[in-house]
Amino acid sequence: MKSNGYRRIEIGLIYLLAGLLATAATCRGAGVLGPGWPYRRALMVAARPENAPGKSMAWASFYTNSKRLPNGSDLRITTAGGLVMPMKLLQISPNNDLVTVAFEAPSSGTYYACWGNPHPGAPPPPLKIDRGVYLRAYRFAPGGNGSPRGMLRALEHGQVAGRLIVPNIFLGYDPLGFARHAMFLYTGYLHIVRPGKYTFGFDVASKGFLDLDGDMLLTKRYPGGMWGRVRFHRTVRLRPGWHKLIVGQISYGNRMGVAVDWITPGRRQYQPVPPSAFAMAPQATPGRLTKIGDGYQADFNIQPEAQIFVPSDHYFQRWAFEVDVPASFAPAVKWKFSDGQTALGLRVDHDFLTPGNYTITAVIREGTHRFSATRRITVRTEMYSQFPYPPTDPAINVARLINGYQLDKLSGEQLYRGVRFFEHYSAYAGLTHWGIAWALSPDKQPDKQVLKMAVRLGRRLELKKQFTQAANLYLLVARKQISAWAKATLMAHYALTEGDFGKDSARALAVTSHWIRHQPGMPAAARRMAEVAECYAAIAAGNGPLATKLAQAATPPHINFKSAELRQGEWARDVESYIGSGHFDTARNLLNQWDCQFPLEMIRGFTRMERMKLMVAMGYPTVAAKMGMAFAAACPGSFYAAEILYRSAQNFKAGGHRTMAMLAMAKIKKAYPESPYAYKH
């Protein structure tokens, strides 16, 4: 009679033999991978035996290299012995080297992803995916109705955009990066251990349904946002075992959102259906890239790390890159990124400022040997393609990293996003540095975007009392590829900034006049804006005759006097209100519109007096005083000239310039002895 020890050994051998036979039977139709597949990457699988429906499987995401065929037809998954396993490509793109694949994995161990054969021959056996939560995304196919059958028909006619194995059916994001107008179908097998009543709660953004074992339990027939996880619910009695769950969603412009909750026997509250309730599909761990017959093959690991929000709807994404070298190596590593940046070190972080396709190259030097590896990656609008809830990057880390960038290598859009980052997170040094680089960039951008950014940068420089730099910034930006009207608007900002804040008003007039003379064929609206700018500069320079001539030329020929008076009255009230409430930029914008629409008001002087009030409120009394003195010199016949001179005297006094204040008062007494301001002190 055999002992229990021998019996256990026999049983173990029987199970081992059965497993080997099952593996051989599975791969009988595929055979052994032959020669001609030079590249491979190990995939380590930790399987968990279970009696779920379908074949035991695993999935993996890994990077290939440039030797892979664009459509992935040369990809094979094999065992350590070279047996080709059934597989299914879930994600692949000709624009990057990332591959996601599901494959049959009867047992734990090391499998291999192989590629690089230009003539791969017959495809591997297909894999039917029954394990894990299997998500298929479809491009939007309108039509159908609110019925589940109508939704299914729409899904059937949609074009597959991507496939993934996801953690569970509770997602508030689109893992494929499509924000709107998409359709999703989830399938998975639920394992019920305890018999009894189960209440399912369900909701989706837009329309959707939940099907269990072929029974359409819950349906949301009309588009709408998610009102809560358990807006729709139903109770069913389930037996122990495996139950097929299907969830469909059709998103009509909403962001993706799906929730499946349940109340299990013995509980009273809803909770999300956990990942452990589904048939298992383990994720394999990729190993180092190797080449058959070669020694060390250069390789590096790629890992998205964190992201930070940049207004108005953008993210910077930080990715980590680390070379994979033997422990005996002590290499020098240089990294090259296709956005023009470089870095040194075994492991480096890199912030991608805009979404797109990027190429990363690692050059590894070990003694006299040189190795290199290049990978292509795709950076989406957000990092949710890698993380359900991406970590947030501290702003100080991002600023420290991108402050070392070579700005002349970045695109205009990347520089623009950098400026927005420094502006939003109040990093002034970086803002100035990046702002000048953005102003110098020749890349074409929308007029509205360029004008808004130029004004914001100019205002920031003014706050630091760097007035000349602010004026010069407008000149730099005016050289960009923008419309004539946008260029004229920037020249107007230059004239105002240089004329009001600068030390050389004559330069403002000379530069503006020279620019206009060298802009032939300007549209009427742009020319009018330019003439208004030149008029303002002429007043600042004290050239009254030229200012009057320009104001008359820029004034529209037909103006309704009554409507003009009403409009200016509204502007006057609004400007006073915004100055009083501290909305200085809005007040300045209104004054700019006022002068542009009614240029002769610049000569009459009321808008100049309002600008002086604005400067005082902003904390620039001396600037206001100089504006008044320049106006009185240019337009001495103005009704407001005496009052403006008096305000200049008061502002000079407030700014600590008593001598200039006395000169202003003396000028009133000499030029306007009849004015009541001549007798004030």
C-alpha positions in Angstrom: 0.0 0.0 0.0 1.4 3.4 -1.0 2.0 6.0 1.6 0.3 9.4 1.5 3.6 11.0 0.4 3.8 8.8 -2.7 0.2 9.5 -3.4 0.7 13.2 -3.3 3.7 12.9 -5.7 1.6 10.9 -8.1 -1.2 13.4 -8.0 1.2 16.2 -8.6 2.7 14.5 -11.6 -0.7 13.9 -13.1 -1.6 17.6 -12.8 1.7 18.6 -14.3 1.2 16.3 -17.2 -2.3 17.5 -17.7 -1.1 21.1 -17.8 1.6 20.3 -20.4 -0.9 18.4 -22.6 -3.4 21.3 -22.3 -0.7 23.8 -23.4 0.4 21.6 -26.3 -3.2 21.1 -27.4 -3.8 24.8 -27.2 -0.8 25.6 -29.5 -1.3 22.6 -31.8 -2.6 24.8 -34.6 0.1 27.4 -34.2 3.3 25.4 -34.0 6.8 26.6 -33.0 8.2 30.0 -33.9 10.9 29.5 -36.5 13.9 31.7 -37.4 13.7 35.2 -38.7 12.2 36.9 -35.5 15.2 38.8 -34.2 13.7 40.9 -31.4 11.9 39.8 -28.3 10.9 41.0 -24.9 10.2 38.7 -21.9 6.7 38.9 -20.4 6.4 37.6 -16.8 3.0 36.3 -15.9 1.7 35.4 -12.5 -1.5 33.4 -13.3 -4.1 32.4 -10.7 -5.9 29.1 -11.5 -9.7 29.5 -11.6 -12.5 27.7 -13.4 -13.9 30.8 -15.1 -15.3 30.5 -18.7 -12.9 30.8 -21.6 -9.1 30.3 -21.8 -6.7 31.4 -19.1 -5.1 34.6 -20.4 -2.9 37.6 -19.6 -2.3 41.0 -21.2 0.6 43.3 -21.5 1.6 46.8 -22.6 5.2 47.2 -23.8 7.3 49.2 -26.3 8.8 47.6 -29.4 11.3 49.4 -31.7 11.4 50.7 -35.2 11.8 47.1 -36.6 8.2 46.3 -35.9 5.8 46.3 -38.9 3.4 49.3 -38.6 0.2 47.1 -38.4 1.8 44.7 -35.9 1.3 41.7 -38.2 4.8 40.4 -37.2 4.0 40.3 -33.5 3.9 36.8 -31.9 3.6 35.7 -28.3 5.4 32.4 -27.4 6.2 30.2 -24.5 9.8 29.8 -23.4 10.0 26.8 -25.7 8.9 28.8 -28.7 5.2 27.6 -28.9 3.1 30.3 -30.5 0.2 31.3 -28.3 -3.2 32.5 -29.4 -3.3 36.3 -29.1 -5.3 39.5 -29.9 -3.8 42.9 -30.5 -5.7 45.4 -28.4 -3.8 48.6 -29.2 -1.3 49.4 -31.8 -0.5 52.6 -33.9 1.9 53.4 -36.7 2.7 56.6 -34.9 4.3 55.1 -31.7 6.0 51.9 -30.5 3.5 51.1 -27.7 1.7 47.8 -28.1 -1.1 46.3 -25.9 -1.8 42.6 -26.5 -3.8 39.9 -24.8 -2.6 36.3 -25.1 -3.4 32.9 -23.8 -1.4 32.0 -20.7 -2.3 28.6 -19.3 0.2 28.9 -16.4 2.5 31.2 -14.6 6.0 31.8 -16.1 7.9 33.7 -18.8 6.4 34.3 -22.2 8.0 36.2 -25.0 6.8 38.9 -27.4 8.7 38.5 -30.7 8.8 40.7 -33.8 11.0 42.0 -36.6 10.2 39.5 -39.3 9.4 41.4 -42.5 7.6 38.3 -43.9 5.7 36.9 -40.9 3.5 34.6 -42.8 0.2 33.2 -41.4 -1.2 35.1 -38.4 -1.2 33.5 -34.9 -4.4 31.8 -33.7 -7.0 34.3 -32.5 -7.8 34.7 -28.9 -11.4 34.9 -27.6 -11.3 37.2 -24.6 -13.6 36.0 -21.7 -11.4 37.0 -18.8 -11.0 40.4 -17.1 -13.1 43.4 -17.9 -12.8 43.8 -21.7 -13.5 47.3 -23.1 -14.1 48.0 -26.7 -14.3 51.6 -27.8 -16.1 52.6 -31.1 -16.1 55.8 -33.1 -19.5 57.4 -33.0 -22.2 56.0 -35.3 -25.4 58.1 -34.9 -28.7 56.5 -35.4 -30.9 53.9 -33.6 -33.2 54.8 -30.7 -33.3 54.6 -27.0 -33.9 50.8 -27.0 -31.1 48.4 -26.0 -31.4 46.8 -29.4 -31.0 50.1 -31.1 -27.9 50.8 -29.1 -26.5 47.4 -29.9 -27.1 48.1 -33.6 -25.2 51.4 -33.3 -22.3 49.6 -31.6 -22.3 46.9 -34.3 -22.0 49.5 -37.0 -19.4 51.6 -35.3 -15.7 51.5 -36.2 -13.5 50.0 -33.5 -11.2 52.7 -32.1 -9.4 50.7 -29.5 -9.5 47.8 -27.0 -8.3 47.5 -23.4 -8.5 45.4 -20.3 -9.6 47.8 -17.6 -9.8 47.4 -13.8 -13.6 47.4 -13.5 -16.8 48.9 -14.8 -16.6 52.1 -12.9 -14.9 54.8 -14.9 -15.2 58.5 -15.0 -12.7 59.0 -17.8 -12.0 57.8 -21.3 -9.0 55.5 -21.1 -8.4 55.9 -24.8 -8.3 59.7 -24.7 -11.5 60.4 -26.7 -13.4 63.1 -24.9 -16.7 63.2 -26.8 -19.0 61.3 -29.2 -17.8 57.8 -28.6 -19.3 54.4 -27.8 -18.1 51.8 -25.3 -18.9 48.2 -24.7 -17.8 46.3 -21.5 -17.9 42.6 -21.1 -16.8 40.4 -18.2 -17.8 37.3 -16.2 -18.9 37.9 -12.6 -18.2 35.3 -10.0 -21.1 34.8 -7.6 -20.1 32.8 -4.5 -23.1 33.4 -2.2 -26.6 32.7 -3.6 -29.3 35.2 -3.0 -30.7 38.6 -4.0 -28.4 41.1 -5.7 -29.4 44.7 -6.4 -27.6 46.3 -9.2 -27.3 50.1 -9.5 -26.4 51.6 -12.8 -25.9 55.0 -14.6 -24.0 56.3 -17.6 -23.3 59.7 -19.1 -25.7 59.9 -22.1 -27.4 56.5 -23.0 -26.6 53.0 -22.0 -27.7 49.6 -20.8 -26.7 46.7 -18.4 -27.2 43.1 -19.5 -26.7 40.1 -17.2 -26.9 36.6 -18.7 -28.8 37.8 -21.7 -31.4 39.6 -19.6 -31.5 43.4 -20.2 -31.7 44.5 -16.5 -31.3 48.2 -16.8 -31.6 50.8 -19.6 -31.0 54.5 -19.8 -32.9 55.5 -23.0 -32.4 59.2 -23.2 -29.1 61.3 -23.2 -28.2 63.0 -20.0 -25.5 63.4 -17.4 -24.9 61.1 -14.5 -27.2 61.9 -11.7 -25.7 59.4 -9.3 -24.5 55.8 -9.2 -27.9 54.2 -8.4 -30.3 56.3 -10.4 -31.4 53.0 -12.1 -31.5 49.8 -10.1 -33.0 46.4 -10.2 -32.9 43.3 -7.9 -32.3 39.8 -9.2 -31.7 36.4 -7.6 -28.4 34.8 -8.6 -27.0 31.3 -8.2 -23.3 30.6 -7.4 -21.1 30.5 -10.5 -20.2 32.7 -13.4 -22.5 35.2 -14.9 -21.8 37.2 -18.1 -22.2 41.0 -17.6 -22.4 43.4 -20.6 -22.5 47.2 -20.2 -22.9 49.5 -23.2 -22.7 53.3 -23.4 -23.3 55.8 -26.2 -21.9 59.2 -25.4 -23.6 62.2 -27.1 -21.1 64.9 -26.4 -20.6 64.2 -22.7 -17.4 63.1 -21.0 -17.4 59.4 -20.5 -18.9 58.1 -17.2 -20.0 54.6 -16.2 -21.0 53.3 -12.8 -22.1 49.8 -11.8 -22.8 49.3 -8.1 -24.4 46.5 -6.2 -25.9 45.4 -2.9 -24.8 41.9 -2.1 -26.7 39.6 0.3 -26.3 40.6 3.9 -25.5 44.2 3.1 -27.7 47.3 2.9 -25.6 49.8 1.0 -24.4 50.1 -2.5 -20.7 49.6 -3.3 -18.9 49.5 -6.7 -18.6 46.0 -8.1 -15.0 45.2 -7.2 -12.3 44.0 -9.7 -12.0 40.8 -7.7 -15.5 39.8 -8.6 -14.5 39.4 -12.3 -12.7 36.5 -14.0 -9.0 37.3 -13.7 -6.8 38.6 -16.5 -3.4 39.3 -15.0 -1.2 42.0 -16.4 2.2 40.7 -17.5 5.4 42.5 -16.5 7.7 43.3 -19.5 11.4 42.5 -19.3 14.4 43.8 -21.2 14.5 44.0 -25.0 16.9 41.4 -26.5 18.1 40.5 -30.0 18.7 37.0 -31.0 22.5 36.3 -31.5 23.6 39.7 -30.1 25.0 40.8 -26.7 23.6 43.8 -25.0 20.7 45.5 -26.8 20.1 49.2 -25.7 16.7 49.6 -24.1 15.0 51.9 -21.6 11.9 52.0 -19.5 9.1 54.5 -20.1 6.8 55.6 -17.3 4.2 58.4 -17.2 4.6 60.0 -13.7 2.3 63.0 -13.1 0.6 66.0 -14.7 -0.2 69.6 -13.8 -3.1 71.7 -15.1 -2.4 74.7 -17.2 -5.3 77.0 -18.1 -7.5 77.0 -19.8 -7.9 73.3 -20.6 -4.4 71.9 -20.9 -2.0 69.7 -19.0 1.8 69.3 -18.8 2.7 65.7 -18.4 5.9 64.5 -16.8 7.3 61.2 -18.0 10.3 59.2 -16.6 12.9 57.5 -18.8 15.5 55.1 -17.4 18.0 53.0 -19.3 18.0 49.3 -18.7 21.6 48.3 -18.4 23.5 45.4 -16.7 24.7 45.9 -13.1 28.3 45.8 -14.4 27.8 48.9 -16.6 28.7 52.4 -15.4 27.6 54.3 -18.5 27.3 57.9 -19.6 23.8 58.5 -21.0 22.5 61.4 -23.1 18.9 61.7 -24.0 17.5 63.5 -27.0 13.8 64.5 -27.3 12.1 65.5 -30.5 10.9 68.7 -28.9 14.5 69.9 -29.1 15.5 69.2 -25.5 18.3 67.1 -24.1 19.2 65.6 -20.7 21.9 63.6 -19.0 21.7 60.7 -16.6 20.6 57.1 -16.2 17.1 58.3 -15.3 15.6 61.6 -16.4 12.2 63.3 -16.2 10.8 65.2 -19.1 7.7 67.4 -19.2 5.8 67.4 -22.5 4.1 70.7 -22.9 1.7 69.8 -25.7 0.0 66.5 -26.8 1.4 64.8 -29.8 3.8 62.1 -31.1 7.4 62.3 -29.7 10.6 60.5 -30.4 13.0 59.8 -27.5 16.6 58.6 -28.1 19.0 57.3 -25.4 22.7 57.3 -26.4 24.6 55.0 -24.0 28.4 55.1 -23.8 30.2 52.3 -21.9 33.9 52.7 -22.2 34.7 52.7 -25.9 31.3 51.1 -26.8 28.3 53.2 -27.9 24.7 51.9 -27.9 21.5 53.7 -28.8 17.8 53.1 -28.5 14.9 55.1 -30.0 11.3 54.9 -29.0 8.2 56.7 -30.2 5.5 57.6 -27.7 2.1 59.4 -27.9 1.2 62.0 -25.4 -2.5 62.5 -25.1 -4.4 65.6 -23.9 -4.5 64.1 -20.3 -2.7 61.2 -18.6 -5.8 59.3 -18.0 -4.8 56.8 -20.7 -2.3 55.5 -18.1 -3.9 56.4 -14.8 -7.6 56.5 -13.6 -6.5 59.3 -11.3 -3.2 60.7 -12.4 -0.9 62.2 -9.7 -0.7 65.9 -9.6 2.7 67.4 -10.1 3.8 70.2 -7.7 4.3 73.5 -9.6 7.8 74.0 -8.1 8.9 70.7 -9.6 7.6 71.6 -13.0 9.2 75.0 -13.0 12.5 73.6 -11.9 12.4 71.1 -14.8 11.3 73.3 -17.7 13.4 76.3 -16.7 16.3 74.4 -18.1 14.7 74.0 -21.5 16.3 75.4 -24.7 13.4 77.7 -25.6 14.6 78.4 -29.1 13.9 74.7 -29.9 10.3 74.8 -28.8 7.3 75.6 -31.0 5.2 78.7 -30.6 2.4 76.7 -29.0 4.7 75.1 -26.5 6.1 78.4 -25.5 2.6 79.8 -25.2 1.7 77.0 -22.8 4.9 77.6 -20.9 4.0 81.3 -20.4 0.5 80.3 -19.3 2.0 77.9 -16.7 4.3 80.5 -15.2 1.5 83.1 -15.3 -1.0 80.9 -13.5 1.5 79.7 -10.9 3.0 83.2 -10.3 6.6 82.4 -11.2 7.6 85.8 -12.5 11.2 85.0 -13.5 10.1 82.2 -15.7 7.3 84.2 -17.1 9.6 87.0 -18.4 12.1 84.5 -19.8 9.5 82.4 -21.6 7.4 85.4 -22.6 10.3 87.0 -24.5 11.0 83.6 -26.2 7.3 83.3 -27.2 7.3 86.9 -28.6 10.3 86.0 -30.7 8.8 82.8 -32.0 7.8 83.1 -35.7 5.2 80.3 -35.5 1.7 81.2 -36.6 -0.9 81.4 -33.9 -4.5 82.7 -33.8 -4.9 86.5 -33.5 -7.0 86.4 -30.4 -4.6 84.2 -28.6 -1.6 86.3 -29.5 -3.3 89.6 -28.5 -4.5 88.3 -25.2 -1.1 86.9 -24.3 0.8 90.1 -25.4 -1.5 92.2 -23.2 -1.1 89.9 -20.2 2.7 89.9 -20.5 2.8 93.7 -21.0 0.7 94.2 -17.8 3.0 91.9 -15.8 6.0 93.9 -16.9 4.2 97.2 -16.0 3.5 95.8 -12.5 7.3 95.3 -12.1 7.8 98.9 -13.4 9.7 97.5 -16.4 7.9 99.9 -18.8 10.4 100.0 -21.6 10.5 96.2 -21.7 6.7 96.1 -21.8 6.7 98.5 -24.8 9.3 96.6 -26.6 7.4 93.4 -26.1 4.5 94.7 -28.1 6.9 95.6 -30.9 8.3 92.0 -30.9 4.9 90.4 -30.9 3.8 92.7 -33.8 6.4 90.8 -36.0 4.5 87.5 -35.7 2.4 86.0 -38.5 -0.8 87.7 -37.6 -3.4 89.9 -39.4 -2.8 93.5 -40.2 -5.5 94.5 -37.7 -3.8 92.5 -34.9 -0.5 94.1 -35.8 -2.1 97.6 -35.7 -3.6 96.8 -32.3 -0.2 95.8 -30.9 1.3 99.0 -32.2 -1.5 100.9 -30.4 -0.5 99.1 -27.2 3.1 100.0 -27.9 2.2 103.7 -28.4 0.2 103.9 -25.2 2.8 102.1 -23.1 5.8 104.0 -24.5 4.0 107.3 -24.6 2.6 107.1 -21.0 5.2 105.2 -19.1 8.4 105.5 -21.2 11.1 108.1 -20.9 11.2 108.9 -24.7 7.9 109.9 -26.1 9.5 111.1 -29.3 10.7 107.6 -29.9 7.1 106.3 -29.6 6.0 108.7 -32.3 8.9 108.0 -34.6 8.6 104.2 -34.3 4.8 104.3 -34.8 5.0 106.6 -37.8 7.8 104.6 -39.4 5.8 101.4 -39.0 2.7 102.8 -40.6 4.7 104.1 -43.6 6.1 100.6 -44.2 2.7 98.9 -44.1 1.2 99.5 -47.6 -2.2 98.1 -48.5 -3.5 97.9 -44.9 -7.3 97.2 -44.6 -9.3 100.3 -43.6 -10.0 99.0 -40.0 -6.3 98.3 -39.5 -5.2 101.7 -40.9 -7.7 103.4 -38.6 -6.3 101.6 -35.6 -2.8 102.6 -36.6 -3.7 106.2 -37.1 -5.3 106.3 -33.6 -2.0 104.8 -32.2 0.0 107.5 -34.0 -2.3 110.2 -32.8 -1.8 109.1 -29.2 1.9 109.0 -29.7 1.8 112.5 -31.2 0.0 113.8 -28.1 2.5 112.1 -25.8 5.3 113.8 -27.8 3.6 117.2 -27.6 3.0 117.4 -31.3 -0.5 118.9 -31.4 -0.9 119.8 -35.1 0.0 116.2 -36.1 -2.2 114.7 -33.5 -5.2 116.8 -34.6 -4.6 115.9 -38.3 -4.4 112.2 -37.5 -7.5 112.3 -35.2 -9.5 113.9 -38.0 -8.3 111.4 -40.5 -9.2 108.5 -38.2 -12.7 109.8 -37.4 -15.5 108.1 -39.4 -17.2 110.5 -41.9 -20.8 109.9 -40.6 -21.4 110.0 -36.9 -24.8 110.4 -35.3 -24.2 113.1 -32.7 -26.9 112.0 -30.4 -26.0 108.3 -30.3 -22.3 109.3 -30.0 -23.1 111.4 -26.9 -25.1 108.6 -25.3 -22.4 106.0 -26.0 -19.7 108.2 -24.5 -21.9 108.9 -21.5 -22.2 105.2 -20.9 -18.4 104.8 -21.3 -17.7 107.6 -18.8 -19.9 106.0 -16.1 -18.5 102.6 -16.7 -14.9 103.8 -16.6 -15.5 105.6 -13.4 -17.1 102.6 -11.9 -14.3 100.2 -12.9 -11.7 102.6 -11.6 -13.5 102.8 -8.3 -13.9 99.0 -8.0 -10.3 98.3 -8.8 -10.9 96.7 -12.2 -8.1 98.7 -13.9 -7.6 96.5 -16.9 -11.3 96.7 -17.8 -11.2 100.5 -17.4 -8.2 100.7 -19.7 -9.8 98.5 -22.3 -12.9 100.7 -22.3 -10.8 103.9 -22.7 -8.9 102.3 -25.6 -12.2 101.5 -27.3 -13.4 105.0 -26.6 -10.4 106.6 -28.2 -10.5 104.3 -31.2 -14.2 104.9 -31.9 -14.1 108.6 -31.3 -10.5 109.8 -32.0 -11.3 113.5 -31.6 -12.0 112.9 -27.9 -8.2 112.5 -27.5 -7.8 116.1 -28.7 -10.6 117.4 -26.5 -9.0 115.9 -23.4 -11.8 114.2 -21.5 -10.4 110.7 -22.1 -6.9 111.9 -21.2 -8.3 113.1 -17.8 -9.9 109.7 -17.2 -6.6 108.0 -18.0 -4.9 110.2 -15.5 -7.4 109.1 -12.8 -6.7 105.5 -13.8 -2.9 105.9 -13.4 -3.4 107.5 -10.0 -5.7 104.6 -8.9 -3.1 102.2 -10.1 -0.4 103.8 -8.0 1.4 105.9 -10.7 0.8 109.5 -9.8 4.0 110.7 -11.5 3.0 109.0 -14.7 -0.4 110.7 -14.6 1.3 114.0 -14.0 3.6 113.6 -17.1 0.6 112.6 -19.2 -1.2 115.8 -18.2 1.8 118.0 -19.0 2.3 116.3 -22.4 -1.4 116.8 -23.3 -1.3 120.5 -22.3 1.7 121.1 -24.5 0.0 119.3 -27.5 -3.5 120.6 -27.1 -3.4 123.9 -25.2 -6.8 125.0 -26.6 -8.6 122.1 -24.9 -11.5 122.9 -22.6 -9.9 120.6 -20.0 -6.3 121.8 -20.4 -6.3 124.0 -17.2 -7.9 121.2 -15.1 -5.5 118.6 -16.5 -2.5 120.9 -15.6 -3.9 121.3 -12.1 -4.2 117.5 -11.7 -0.7 117.2 -12.9 0.5 119.6 -10.2 -1.3 117.6 -7.6 0.1 114.3 -8.8 3.6 115.7 -9.0 3.2 116.8 -5.4 1.9 113.3 -4.4 4.9 111.7 -6.2 7.3 113.9 -4.3 8.2 116.2 -7.2 7.4 119.6 -5.6 9.5 121.6 -8.2 7.6 120.0 -11.1 4.3 120.7 -9.2 5.2 124.4 -9.0 6.1 124.5 -12.7 2.7 123.1 -13.6 0.9 125.7 -11.4 3.0 128.5 -13.0 2.0 127.3 -16.4 -1.7 127.5 -15.5 -1.3 131.0 -14.2 0.5 132.1 -17.3 -1.6 130.3 -20.0 -5.0 130.3 -18.3 -5.2 133.3 -15.9 -9.0 133.3 -16.2 -9.3 129.7 -15.0 -10.3 129.1 -11.4 -7.5 126.5 -11.2 -5.0 129.3 -11.5 -5.8 130.5 -7.9 -5.6 127.0 -6.3 -2.7 125.9 -4.3 
